[in-house]
Amino acid sequence: MKKIFNVTEVAGQGLEALLGEKVTIFSLNYIYHGILAGVSETDVLLEDAKIVYETGDFKEKGFKDSQFIAKEWRLRTSCIESYGVLEGK
């Protein structure tokens, strides 16, 4: 059996580490893309937010079909499956 004895909280990890970056967020139903402008325990704030209907090849520049939503858009953190910075997107 393996056990963890010490837990260390490291500030600035997770979503916080990506503040100011263009991120892609995969949620339960949709994919969102924009500048990560804010993070709280329950929500994230995207600026120049887009919803991505079709990604196309991830190696290609941009998305095949993405639509502008709003200058600011909030997402619930409870619906986020994964997130990150996609090169060329």
DSSP file (Angstrom, degrees, kcal/mol; ACC not computed):
  #  RESIDUE AA STRUCTURE BP1 BP2  ACC     N-H-->O    O-->H-N    N-H-->O    O-->H-N    TCO  KAPPA ALPHA  PHI   PSI    X-CA   Y-CA   Z-CA
    1    1 A M              0   0    0      0, 0.0     2,-0.4     0, 0.0     0, 0.0   0.000 360.0 360.0 360.0 138.0    0.0    0.0    0.0
    2    2 A K        -     0   0    0      2,-0.0     2,-0.4     0, 0.0     0, 0.0  -0.899 360.0-174.1-106.6 137.3    1.2    3.5   -0.8
    3    3 A K        -     0   0    0     -2,-0.4     2,-0.6     0, 0.0     0, 0.0  -0.971  23.0-131.6-131.1 146.4    0.2    6.4    1.4
    4    4 A I        +     0   0    0     -2,-0.4     3,-0.1     1,-0.2    -2,-0.0  -0.860  23.5 177.0 -94.8 125.2    0.7   10.2    1.1
    5    5 A F        +     0   0    0     -2,-0.6     2,-0.5     1,-0.2    -1,-0.2   0.812  64.5  39.9 -98.0 -36.2    2.0   11.6    4.3
    6    6 A N        -     0   0    0      2,-0.0     2,-0.5     0, 0.0    -1,-0.2  -0.956  60.5-166.1-121.3 132.2    2.5   15.3    3.4
    7    7 A V        -     0   0    0     -2,-0.5     2,-0.5    -3,-0.1    -3,-0.0  -0.971   9.3-168.3-114.6 126.2    0.2   17.4    1.4
    8    8 A T        -     0   0    0     -2,-0.5     2,-0.5     2,-0.0    -2,-0.0  -0.961  12.9-144.7-118.4 125.8    1.6   20.7    0.2
    9    9 A E        -     0   0    0     -2,-0.5     2,-0.6     0, 0.0    -2,-0.0  -0.772  14.4-160.3 -88.5 128.4   -0.5   23.4   -1.4
   10   10 A V    >   -     0   0    0     -2,-0.5     3,-0.7     0, 0.0     2,-0.0  -0.944  12.5-136.1-113.4 119.0    1.3   25.3   -4.1
   11   11 A A  T 3  S+     0   0    0     -2,-0.6     3,-0.1     1,-0.2     0, 0.0  -0.346  82.6  31.8 -70.2 151.3   -0.1   28.7   -5.0
   12   12 A G  T 3  S+     0   0    0      1,-0.2    -1,-0.2    -2,-0.0     2,-0.2   0.727  88.7 123.2  77.9  22.2   -0.5   29.7   -8.7
   13   13 A Q    X   +     0   0    0     -3,-0.7     3,-1.0     3,-0.1    -1,-0.2  -0.542  55.9  17.8-105.4 175.9   -1.2   26.2  -10.0
   14   14 A G  G >  S-     0   0    0      1,-0.3     3,-0.9     2,-0.2     4,-0.4  -0.348 131.6 -10.4  65.4-141.4   -4.1   25.0  -12.1
   15   15 A L  G >  S+     0   0    0      1,-0.2     3,-1.9     2,-0.2    -1,-0.3   0.853 131.7  65.0 -60.1 -36.4   -6.2   27.6  -13.8
   16   16 A E  G X  S+     0   0    0     -3,-1.0     3,-1.4     1,-0.3    -1,-0.2   0.842  93.4  61.3 -57.0 -34.0   -4.5   30.4  -11.9
   17   17 A A  G <  S+     0   0    0     -3,-0.9    -1,-0.3     1,-0.3    -2,-0.2   0.703 103.0  52.1 -66.5 -18.6   -1.3   29.6  -13.6
   18   18 A L  G X  S+     0   0    0     -3,-1.9     3,-2.4    -4,-0.4    18,-0.4   0.308  74.1 138.7-102.8   7.9   -2.9   30.4  -17.0
   19   19 A L  T <  S+     0   0    0     -3,-1.4    18,-0.2     1,-0.3     3,-0.1  -0.301  75.6  18.6 -55.1 132.1   -4.3   33.8  -16.1
   20   20 A G  T 3  S+     0   0    0     16,-3.5    -1,-0.3     1,-0.3     2,-0.2   0.296 103.6 113.5  88.5  -8.8   -3.8   36.2  -19.1
   21   21 A E  S <  S-     0   0    0     -3,-2.4    15,-2.7    15,-0.2     2,-0.7  -0.584  77.0-108.6 -92.8 155.3   -3.3   33.3  -21.5
   22   22 A K  E     -A   35   0A   0     13,-0.2     2,-0.3    -2,-0.2    13,-0.3  -0.770  51.7-175.9 -78.8 116.8   -5.5   32.2  -24.4
   23   23 A V  E     -A   34   0A   0     11,-3.2    11,-2.0    -2,-0.7     2,-0.5  -0.786  27.7-142.8-118.2 158.6   -7.0   29.0  -23.2
   24   24 A T  E     -AB  33  84A   0     60,-2.9    60,-1.5    -2,-0.3     2,-0.5  -0.990  19.0-162.6-117.8 127.2   -9.3   26.3  -24.5
   25   25 A I  E     -AB  32  83A   0      7,-3.1     7,-2.7    -2,-0.5     2,-0.7  -0.949   7.7-156.1-116.7 120.6  -11.7   24.9  -22.0
   26   26 A F  E     -AB  31  82A   0     56,-2.6    55,-3.0    -2,-0.5    56,-1.8  -0.855  23.9-179.8 -92.2 116.3  -13.5   21.6  -22.6
   27   27 A S  E     - B   0  80A   0      3,-3.0    53,-0.2    -2,-0.7    50,-0.0  -0.425  46.2 -82.2-107.3-174.9  -16.7   21.5  -20.6
   28   28 A L  S    S+     0   0    0     51,-1.2    52,-0.1     1,-0.2     3,-0.1   0.851 122.9   6.1 -57.8 -36.6  -19.4   18.9  -20.2
   29   29 A N  S    S+     0   0    0      1,-0.1     2,-0.3    50,-0.1    -1,-0.2   0.680 126.6  29.3-120.5 -27.0  -21.2   20.0  -23.4
   30   30 A Y        -     0   0    0     -5,-0.0    -3,-3.0    21,-0.0     2,-0.4  -0.792  63.4-122.0-134.3 171.2  -19.1   22.6  -25.3
   31   31 A I  E     -AC  26  52A   0     21,-0.7    21,-3.2    -2,-0.3     2,-0.3  -0.977  28.2-166.4-116.6 132.0  -15.6   23.8  -25.9
   32   32 A Y  E     -AC  25  51A   0     -7,-2.7    -7,-3.1    -2,-0.4     2,-0.4  -0.880   4.3-169.5-119.5 150.7  -14.8   27.5  -25.1
   33   33 A H  E     +AC  24  50A   0     17,-2.2    17,-2.5    -2,-0.3     2,-0.3  -0.999  30.0  98.2-141.9 135.3  -11.8   29.6  -26.1
   34   34 A G  E    S-A   23   0A   0    -11,-2.0   -11,-3.2    -2,-0.4     2,-0.5  -0.978  71.4 -51.1 172.5-174.9  -10.6   33.0  -24.9
   35   35 A I  E     -AC  22  47A   0     12,-2.3    12,-2.6    -2,-0.3     2,-0.9  -0.733  50.9-127.7 -85.5 124.4   -8.3   34.9  -22.7
   36   36 A L  E     + C   0  46A   0    -15,-2.7   -16,-3.5    -2,-0.5   -15,-0.2  -0.621  40.9 163.2 -75.3 106.4   -8.5   33.7  -19.1
   37   37 A A  E     +     0   0A   0      8,-2.8     2,-0.3    -2,-0.9    -1,-0.2   0.619  57.5  15.8-103.4 -17.2   -9.1   36.9  -17.3
   38   38 A G  E     - C   0  45A   0      7,-1.3     7,-2.5     2,-0.0     2,-0.4  -0.991  53.0-167.7-159.5 149.8  -10.4   35.7  -13.9
   39   39 A V  E     + C   0  44A   0     -2,-0.3     2,-0.3     5,-0.2     5,-0.2  -0.992  13.8 162.5-140.9 129.1  -10.6   32.6  -11.7
   40   40 A S        -     0   0    0      3,-3.0    37,-0.0    -2,-0.4    -2,-0.0  -0.766  55.1 -92.8-129.2-177.5  -12.6   32.0   -8.5
   41   41 A E  S    S+     0   0    0     -2,-0.3     3,-0.1     1,-0.2    -1,-0.0   0.798 124.4  25.2 -67.2 -26.9  -13.5   28.8   -6.7
   42   42 A T  S    S+     0   0    0      1,-0.1    35,-2.2    35,-0.1    36,-0.5   0.639 123.8  31.5-112.3 -19.1  -16.8   28.6   -8.6
   43   43 A D  E     - D   0  76A   0     33,-0.3    -3,-3.0    34,-0.1     2,-0.3  -0.939  51.8-152.1-141.3 158.6  -16.3   30.5  -11.9
   44   44 A V  E     -CD  39  75A   0     31,-2.2    31,-2.2    -2,-0.3     2,-0.5  -0.959  18.2-141.1-124.8 151.9  -13.8   31.5  -14.6
   45   45 A L  E     -CD  38  74A   0     -7,-2.5    -8,-2.8    -2,-0.3    -7,-1.3  -0.957  13.7-166.7-115.8 123.0  -14.0   34.6  -16.7
   46   46 A L  E     -CD  36  73A   0     27,-3.3    27,-2.5    -2,-0.5     3,-0.4  -0.903   7.5-151.4-106.8 136.9  -13.0   34.5  -20.4
   47   47 A E  E    S+CD  35  72A   0    -12,-2.6   -12,-2.3    -2,-0.4    25,-0.2  -0.823  82.4  12.6-102.7 149.1  -12.5   37.7  -22.4
   48   48 A D  E    S-     0   0A   0     23,-2.2    -1,-0.2    -2,-0.3    23,-0.2   0.929  96.4-164.1  50.7  49.4  -13.2   37.7  -26.2
   49   49 A A  E     - D   0  70A   0     21,-1.6    20,-3.1    -3,-0.4    21,-0.8  -0.353  16.0-174.5 -74.2 140.3  -14.9   34.4  -25.6
   50   50 A K  E     -CD  33  68A   0    -17,-2.5   -17,-2.2    18,-0.3     2,-0.5  -0.947  20.3-137.6-127.6 151.1  -15.7   32.0  -28.4
   51   51 A I  E     -CD  32  67A   0     16,-2.5    16,-2.7    -2,-0.3     2,-0.7  -0.932  21.2-141.3-104.5 135.4  -17.7   28.7  -28.5
   52   52 A V  E     +CD  31  66A   0    -21,-3.2   -21,-0.7    -2,-0.5    14,-0.3  -0.867  25.4 172.2-103.5 115.1  -16.0   26.1  -30.6
   53   53 A Y  E    S+     0   0A   0     12,-2.3     2,-0.3    -2,-0.7    13,-0.2   0.775  77.4  16.5 -90.1 -30.7  -18.4   23.9  -32.6
   54   54 A E  E     - D   0  65A   0     11,-2.0    11,-2.6     1,-0.1    10,-0.6  -0.938  59.5-168.2-146.5 120.8  -15.8   22.1  -34.7
   55   55 A T        -     0   0    0     -2,-0.3     9,-0.6     8,-0.2    -1,-0.1   0.868  21.8-163.4 -76.3 -36.6  -12.1   21.9  -33.8
   56   56 A G        -     0   0    0      7,-0.2     2,-0.3     8,-0.1    -1,-0.1  -0.392  57.8 -15.8  73.3-166.6  -10.7   20.5  -37.0
   57   57 A D    >   -     0   0    0      1,-0.1     3,-1.5    -2,-0.1     0, 0.0  -0.528  61.4-140.2 -70.2 129.0   -7.2   19.0  -36.8
   58   58 A F  T 3  S+     0   0    0     -2,-0.3    -1,-0.1     1,-0.3     4,-0.1   0.688 101.6  61.9 -66.0 -17.0   -5.5   20.2  -33.6
   59   59 A K  T 3  S+     0   0    0      2,-0.1    -1,-0.3    29,-0.0     2,-0.1   0.709  90.3  87.3 -78.6 -20.7   -2.2   20.6  -35.6
   60   60 A E  S <  S-     0   0    0     -3,-1.5     2,-0.3     1,-0.1     4,-0.0  -0.413  90.4-101.3 -79.6 154.8   -3.9   23.2  -37.9
   61   61 A K  S    S-     0   0    0     -2,-0.1    28,-0.2    28,-0.0    27,-0.1  -0.577  85.3  -6.5 -74.8 135.1   -3.9   26.9  -37.0
   62   62 A G  S    S-     0   0    0     26,-2.5     2,-0.3    -2,-0.3    -2,-0.1   0.013  94.3 -66.4  71.6 178.3   -7.2   28.1  -35.6
   63   63 A F        -     0   0    0     26,-0.1     3,-0.3     1,-0.1    -8,-0.2  -0.740  31.7-127.9-103.2 153.2  -10.5   26.2  -35.3
   64   64 A K  S    S+     0   0    0     -9,-0.6     2,-0.3   -10,-0.6    -9,-0.2   0.904  98.8   8.3 -66.3 -41.5  -12.6   24.9  -38.1
   65   65 A D  E    S+D   54   0A   0    -11,-2.6   -12,-2.3     2,-0.0   -11,-2.0  -0.842  74.9 151.2-146.7 105.6  -15.8   26.5  -36.7
   66   66 A S  E     -D   52   0A   0     -2,-0.3     2,-0.4    -3,-0.3   -14,-0.2  -0.994  24.1-155.1-132.8 143.2  -15.8   28.9  -33.7
   67   67 A Q  E     -D   51   0A   0    -16,-2.7   -16,-2.5    -2,-0.4     2,-0.1  -0.951  22.5-113.6-122.9 135.7  -18.2   31.7  -33.0
   68   68 A F  E     +D   50   0A   0     -2,-0.4   -18,-0.3   -18,-0.2     3,-0.1  -0.435  32.1 177.5 -63.1 132.7  -17.8   34.8  -30.9
   69   69 A I  E     -     0   0A   0    -20,-3.1     2,-0.3     1,-0.4   -19,-0.2   0.838  53.5 -41.2 -99.6 -61.0  -20.0   34.8  -27.8
   70   70 A A  E     -D   49   0A   0    -21,-0.8   -21,-1.6     1,-0.1    -1,-0.4  -0.983  47.1-101.6-164.4 164.0  -19.2   38.0  -25.9
   71   71 A K  E    S+     0   0A   0     -2,-0.3   -23,-2.2     1,-0.2     2,-0.4   0.865 116.0  22.7 -62.2 -36.6  -16.5   40.3  -24.7
   72   72 A E  E    S+D   47   0A   0    -25,-0.2     2,-0.4   -24,-0.1    -1,-0.2  -1.000  72.2 173.6-132.9 135.3  -16.8   38.6  -21.3
   73   73 A W  E     -D   46   0A   0    -27,-2.5   -27,-3.3    -2,-0.4     2,-0.4  -0.996  16.5-148.4-143.4 135.1  -18.2   35.2  -20.6
   74   74 A R  E     -D   45   0A   0     -2,-0.4     2,-0.4   -29,-0.2   -29,-0.2  -0.844  10.0-168.3-108.5 140.2  -18.3   33.2  -17.3
   75   75 A L  E     -D   44   0A   0    -31,-2.2   -31,-2.2    -2,-0.4     2,-0.4  -0.952  25.7-117.2-123.9 144.8  -18.1   29.4  -16.9
   76   76 A R  E >   -D   43   0A   0     -2,-0.4     3,-1.5   -33,-0.2     4,-0.3  -0.657  15.5-142.4 -79.0 131.9  -18.8   27.3  -13.9
   77   77 A T  G >  S+     0   0    0    -35,-2.2     3,-1.3    -2,-0.4    -1,-0.1   0.784  97.3  69.8 -65.2 -25.2  -15.7   25.4  -12.7
   78   78 A S  G 3  S+     0   0    0    -36,-0.5    -1,-0.3     1,-0.2   -35,-0.1   0.683  99.1  49.5 -66.8 -16.3  -17.9   22.4  -11.8
   79   79 A C  G <  S+     0   0    0     -3,-1.5   -51,-1.2   -52,-0.0     2,-0.4   0.455  84.1 110.4-100.0  -3.2  -18.5   21.8  -15.6
   80   80 A I  E <   +B   27   0A   0     -3,-1.3   -53,-0.3    -4,-0.3     3,-0.1  -0.603  35.3 174.4 -79.8 127.2  -14.9   22.0  -16.7
   81   81 A E  E     -     0   0A   0    -55,-3.0     2,-0.3     1,-0.4   -54,-0.2   0.822  68.0 -18.4 -93.9 -43.1  -13.5   18.6  -17.8
   82   82 A S  E     -B   26   0A   0    -56,-1.8   -56,-2.6     2,-0.0    -1,-0.4  -0.977  59.8-175.9-158.8 165.3  -10.1   19.9  -19.0
   83   83 A Y  E     +B   25   0A   0     -2,-0.3     2,-0.3   -58,-0.2   -58,-0.2  -0.982  15.9 128.4-160.1 162.2   -8.3   23.0  -20.1
   84   84 A G  E     -B   24   0A   0    -60,-1.5   -60,-2.9    -2,-0.3     2,-0.6  -0.972  55.8 -68.1 168.6-175.8   -5.0   24.3  -21.4
   85   85 A V        -     0   0    0     -2,-0.3     2,-0.6   -62,-0.2   -62,-0.1  -0.912  40.6-155.0-103.6 118.9   -3.2   26.4  -24.0
   86   86 A L    >   -     0   0    0     -2,-0.6     3,-1.7   -64,-0.2    -2,-0.0  -0.845  23.7-117.5 -95.9 123.4   -3.4   24.9  -27.5
   87   87 A E  T 3  S+     0   0    0     -2,-0.6    -1,-0.0     1,-0.3    -2,-0.0  -0.337  95.0  10.0 -59.5 132.7   -0.5   25.9  -29.8
   88   88 A G  T 3         0   0    0    -27,-0.1   -26,-2.5     1,-0.1    -1,-0.3   0.569 360.0 360.0  78.3   9.4   -1.7   27.9  -32.8
   89   89 A K    <         0   0    0     -3,-1.7   -26,-0.1   -28,-0.2    -2,-0.1   0.429 360.0 360.0-106.0 360.0   -5.3   28.4  -31.6
